[in-house]
């Protein structure tokens, strides 16, 4: 179980870095990595506790990281523009 957790963090960090370098997000490299790792941790624990998953742990890490990048910045950016 521990190697799966480490793999999830590594994959989430790579997704955060690549999303920032490709121009998918404009949060900053560290912020995007933190958002991706947080989303991947959340989905990792949901997978352990409830058995929810899309397939392999790597696929879950990628999908949860991209999902966190889409949800978190959109949520916070909308509140500042009034």
C-alpha positions as CSV (number, residue, x, y, z in Angstrom):
1,X,0.0,0.0,0.0
2,X,2.9,2.4,0.7
3,X,4.4,2.1,-2.8
4,X,1.0,2.9,-4.2
5,X,0.9,6.1,-2.1
6,X,4.3,7.2,-3.2
7,X,3.5,6.4,-6.8
8,X,0.3,8.5,-6.5
9,X,2.3,11.5,-5.2
10,X,4.9,11.2,-7.9
11,X,2.4,10.9,-10.7
12,X,0.4,13.8,-9.3
13,X,3.5,16.0,-9.1
14,X,4.4,15.2,-12.7
15,X,0.8,16.0,-13.8
16,X,1.0,19.4,-12.0
17,X,4.3,20.3,-13.5
18,X,3.3,19.3,-17.0
19,X,0.0,21.1,-16.8
20,X,1.8,24.3,-15.8
21,X,4.5,24.0,-18.5
22,X,2.0,23.2,-21.2
23,X,-0.1,26.2,-20.4
24,X,-3.2,24.3,-19.2
25,X,-3.1,26.3,-15.9
26,X,-1.5,29.5,-14.9
27,X,-1.3,29.1,-11.1
28,X,2.5,28.7,-10.8
29,X,4.4,25.4,-10.7
30,X,4.4,24.9,-6.9
31,X,0.8,25.8,-6.6
32,X,-0.3,23.4,-9.4
33,X,1.8,20.6,-7.9
34,X,0.2,21.2,-4.5
35,X,-3.3,21.2,-6.0
36,X,-2.6,17.9,-7.9
37,X,-1.1,16.2,-4.9
38,X,-4.1,17.2,-2.7
39,X,-6.6,15.9,-5.2
40,X,-4.6,12.7,-5.6
41,X,-4.4,12.1,-1.9
42,X,-8.2,12.7,-1.5
43,X,-9.0,10.2,-4.2
44,X,-6.4,7.7,-2.9
45,X,-8.0,7.7,0.5
46,X,-11.5,7.4,-1.1
47,X,-10.2,4.4,-3.0
48,X,-8.9,2.8,0.2
49,X,-11.9,3.5,2.4
50,X,-14.8,2.9,-0.1
51,X,-13.3,1.0,-3.0
52,X,-14.1,3.8,-5.5
53,X,-11.8,3.8,-8.5
54,X,-11.6,4.0,-12.3
55,X,-9.1,1.2,-12.8
56,X,-5.4,1.1,-12.1
57,X,-4.0,3.4,-9.3
58,X,-2.0,5.3,-11.9
59,X,-5.1,6.2,-13.9
60,X,-6.8,7.2,-10.7
61,X,-3.9,9.5,-9.8
62,X,-3.9,11.2,-13.3
63,X,-7.7,11.7,-13.4
64,X,-7.9,13.0,-9.8
65,X,-5.0,15.4,-10.4
66,X,-6.6,16.8,-13.6
67,X,-9.9,17.0,-11.8
68,X,-8.4,19.0,-8.9
69,X,-6.7,21.4,-11.3
70,X,-10.1,22.0,-13.1
71,X,-12.2,22.4,-9.9
72,X,-9.9,24.3,-7.4
73,X,-8.7,27.3,-9.5
74,X,-12.1,27.8,-11.2
75,X,-13.7,27.9,-7.8
76,X,-11.4,30.5,-6.3
77,X,-11.0,32.7,-9.4
78,X,-14.7,33.2,-9.7
79,X,-15.0,34.8,-6.2
80,X,-12.4,37.5,-6.7
81,X,-14.0,39.1,-9.7
82,X,-16.9,41.2,-8.4
